[in-house]
Amino acid sequence: MKRSALVVAALCTFGAVAAAQQPAMQPPVNPSKAPGTILKNKAPVSKEILKVSLPKSQEVDLSNGVHLIVIEDHRAPQVFFQMLVEGAGGYYDPPSMPGLGSFTAALMREGTTTRTSEQISEQLDRLAAAVGVGASR
């Protein structure tokens, strides 16, 4: 019993000596050079960044019934367009043929009645263009 009390007392003394040798806890140093700022591990939000100004869109209905929305931005020499077909996609797959929309979309680059897949790829390469087709809900 005396021996276990002696061991406990020795451990407590050793812990107190070790704690005394460690430097006192200092408040974290603020790496920011701006006086008075406090870092809270969050990205700073500027009201200027939150002001988003998009170019005005132009809308027109074509003679074939397609509704066209155009947003021009001449900063880069590129064209991007997206076509949405109502009534198409995986949501409309018949229950007996799941995946039909995705399968059909995958075949869109495999050629047509007038162009082979290779001809389509060569034409896209000449234009430095890319075409992607997908089916989603």
Buried (B, 14 or more C-beta within 10 A) or exposed (E): EEEEEEEEEEEEEEEEEEEEEEEEEEEEEEEEEEEEEEEEEEEEEEEEEEEEEEEEEEEEEEEEEEEEEEEEEEEEEEEEEEEEEEEBBBEEBEEEEEEBBBEBBEEBBEBEEEEEEEEBBEEEEEEEEEEEEEBEE
